[in-house]
Amino acid sequence: MSQEIAVVGSPEFTTGFRLAGVRVYENVDDADKPDELDAAVERVLDREDIGIAVMHDDDLEYLSRAVRERVELSVEPTVITIGGEAAGGLRSKIKRAIGIDLMEEEAD
């Protein structure tokens, strides 16, 4: 069963999560982002112990088309992007992961 949370991004982005107790992280320096981000994201997606992967929404533009598609379609781990316009995507990812729309259930 997947139980770990992982974070992928710049050292500045991952530090806050590490301080909050996230043990799995992949640091990608801004200078290396175009070359290293795909590999870092794939390493996290390939781990069986990861249930949730977190990355910055702006980093999606640096991913190759194949890795971006894998991120968008991944259910386990569920990839959560933070920042920018990611909030709308979070709802749909949660719905896809658990099979129900929590916001719709609250309205009833």
ABEGO torsion letter per residue (X at the ends): XBABBBBBEBAAAAAAAAAAGBABBBBBBAAAAAAAAAAAAAAAAABAABABBBBBAAAAAABBAAAAAAAAABAOBBBBBBEEAAAAAAAAAAAAAAGBBAAAAAAX
